[in-house]
Amino acid sequence: MFESLRDNQKLTLLVISLASFMSFLDISIVNVSLPTMAKYFGVTTNTILWTILIYIIVLSSFLIVFGKLAQQKGFKKVFLAGFLVFITGSALCAISTQFHELIIFRLMQAVGATMFSGIAAAMVLQYLPENKRGRNLGIVTTIGSLGLALGPLLGGFITEYINFHWIFFINVPIGIIGIILGYAVLHETDKHPGSLDIPGVVMIFIAQSTLIFALNKGLDYGWTSTIILGSIVCSVIFWALFVFQESRAHEPLIDLNFLKMREISLASAANVFSNMPFAGAVVLLPFYFEVVKGMSTSYSGMMLTLMPIAIIIVGPLAGVLSDKIAPNRVTLMGATIGVIGCLVLSTFNPSSSLIYIAIGLLILGASVATFNPPNTKFILSESPSKYRGIASGLVNTSNMIGNGFGTGILGTAAAMVVYTTVGPSTSDKLTPALVSLGLHNAFIIGALAMGVALVLIAMTRYKKPVD
């Protein structure tokens, strides 16, 4: 029935682009609905952040392992299974009536998204012509960025005019289209035997989860409480076990020899710190827009699209510039812009004009576009050819780790203002003054994080690509 469609290049590019679009859309579509969801489930603003945190933790823990699984079991099989898990998790998220149910099903949704998004770039190389790789990768990346841009706008409209449950339901018909298209046009790839570092995956998942739990819930339980101190100790133990496991695994999740390369380790660490402010912005700004500025959810979503719009516009320009001068010099510019952007956002208050707010959002978005693509090019260029696949996975993983820490740390910095003033409270007790002060504290920390990234990049030295 579908034989006439098999290996159709346009449809293959479409289904891969759809996967990229969905993975980015589902990260950003939820953010604008956080205030509404916090009220619905009756949880604190700090607790509702776990809707985002659990998604990011899963992505950062499983991106590399699903790439390896696709090589072992076949790209088509993993890709289609990912869509099936994703739409099942999405449907269950949509019908959740308790917050703990939402988190469990959000985890399931994230596993599915990781399965198909983690192999999207590799599928371009696997299924499409070699002489059009750059063009096709650019299309897939651009459509992914479009999902990031449309997420807040679509999420705001759905939440205001329908209800937030439909930000999850909307994934189901799109996911079904992805399964049908993928089944029709993709052929099964050769399978390459190998082993999966399952212990490494479990260890990094627990290490990240317990640390972010401690950062996020320290205010609720008390920083010296048994559960928070225990979480921190548990995280330290599992990070140590992860390093030990990776040093002895036959096929490690992350090859530690690769991280011993000075330029790679510096740029990867910078990646983590640079992603923290943007992650904090997308979860904290909806509260500022709705509580402080009195915007509707849909209008808040429109404002949030300014950052990804800046990324879409500035990203290609930064890419062209990194072809003409050393990419780490462009990245250094991005870090500098990022510090400025965070300082501007830290000054947002009830009297800030829309033009001033828009300028701040555009500056922060431009910093992401000027930092991430050139830094990715730098890491890949500095990597020996045998490590290029690992390098690609490491970039994605460090991005997601930065997103997780940014959401946890900046979110806690903002929530601390509320806790010290009125104690634990739900979002209906927030005042414009409290939110503004919380935003100020969060983005001062964001500026410091971006400053660390700036210093790390300044320490790098660019060499010609190693083959």
Residue, then its C-alpha position, 0 to 999 in steps of 0.5 A: m500500500f505504501e511502497s510507492l512512498r518508500d524513500n521519497q526524499k521530500l516526505t522523508l525530510l518532512v517526517i524528520s522535520l516533524a519530529s524536530f518540530m514536535s520535540f521543540l514545540d513540546i518544550s515551549i508550549v507548556n511554559v506559558s501555561l504554568p501559572t494556570m496549571a499551578k492554580y488548577f492543581g493547587v501547587t506552589t510555583n516552585t512545584i509546578l516547575w517539575t512539569i518542565l524539569i522532569y522533561i529536561i532531565v529525561l532528555s539529558s539522560f537518554l539522548i545519547v543512549f537512544g542514538k546508540l539504540a537506533q544504531q543497534k535496533g534500526f532507526k525506523k523502529v526506534f523512531l516509530a516507537g518514540f512517536l507511539v510512546f510520546i502520543t500515549g504519554s501526551a494523552l495521559c497528561a491531558i486527562s491527568t487530574q492529580f499533579h503526581e499523575l501529570i509528572i508520571f505521564r510527562l516523564m513517559q511523554a519525555v521518553g518518547a520525545t527523546m527517542f525520536s528527537g535524539i536521532a533526528a539529525a542522524m536520520v538526515l545523514q542516514y536517509l537523505p543524500e550526502n550532497k544535500r546534508g547541510r541544506n537538509l540539516g538546516i531545514v530540520t533545525t529551522i523547523g525545530s526553531l519554528g516549533l520553539a517559537l510557536g509553542p508559547l503563542l499556541g500554548g497561550f491561545i489554547t490555554e486562554y480560549i480552550n483549556f490547558h489540557w489541549i496543549f497535550f491533546i494536540n500532540v496526539p493527531i500530529g503524532i499519529i500523522g508522524i507514525i503513518l508517514g514514518y511507516a510509509v516512507l522510511h526503510e529499516t536501516d542496518k543493525h549494528p551490534g553493540s552494548l548499551d550503558i544502562p547502568g550509566v544512564v540510570m546513574i546520571f538520571i538519579a544524579q541529576s534528579t536528586l540534585i535538582f530535587a534538592l535545589n527545587k524543594g530546599l525551600d519547602y523542606g528546609w535546606t538542612s532537613t534530612i530529605i534535602l541533605g540526603s538528596i544532595v549526598c545521594s547526588v554526589i554518590f551517583w555522580a561519583l559512581f557515574v564517573f567510575q562506571e564510564s571509566r570502565a564501561h566497554e561502550p560508555l555513555i560518555d567517553l571520559n577520554f574525550l572530556k580530557m581534551r581541554e578545549i572540549s571540556l571548557a566549551s562543554a562546561a560553558n554550554v551548561f552555564s550559558n543555557m541556564p538563563f534562557a531556561g529560567a526565562v521561559v519558565l519565570l517570565p509567564f508569571y511576570f507577564e500575567v501577575v505583574k503586567g496583567m497580560s492574558t495567557s495568549y498575550s503572554g505567549m506572544m511576548l515569549t515568542l520574541m526570544p525564539i524569533a531573535i534566535i531564528i533571525v540571528g542564528p544564521l548570521a552567527g553561523v555565517l560569521s563563525d565560518k569567517i572568524a574563529p567560532n569561539r570568538v563568536t561564542l564569546m560575543g554571545a556570552t557578552i550579549g547574554v550577560i547584558g540581556c540578563l542584567v536588562l531582565s533583572t530590572f523588569n518591574p511593574s512600570s517597565s514599558l512593553i518596548y523595554i521588555a521586548i528589547g530585553l527579550l530580543i537581547l537574550g534570544a540573540s545571545v542564545a543564537t550567537f552562543n550555541p551554534p558557534n560553540t557547537k561548531f567549535i566542539l565538533s571542529e576540535s573533536p577527532s573524527k572518531y569522536r564526532g558522534i559522541a561530540s554531537g550527543l555531548v552538545n545536546t546533553s550539556n544543553m539539557i543539563g544546563n536547562g535543568f539546572g537553570t530551571g531549578i536554580l533560577g526558579t528557586a532564586a525567584a521563589m525564595v523571595v516569596y518564601t521569605t515574605v509569605g511562606p509557601s504559597t500558591s500562585d494566586k497569592l503572588t503580588p507584582a512586587l514579589v514577582s518583580l523582586g524574584l525575577h531580579n534575583a533570578f536574573i542576577i544569578g543568570a548574569l553570573a552564570m553567563g559570566v562563568a560561560l564567558v570566562l570558560i570560552a575566553m580560555t579556549r583556543y581554536k585550532k583547525p579541525v582534527d581529522 
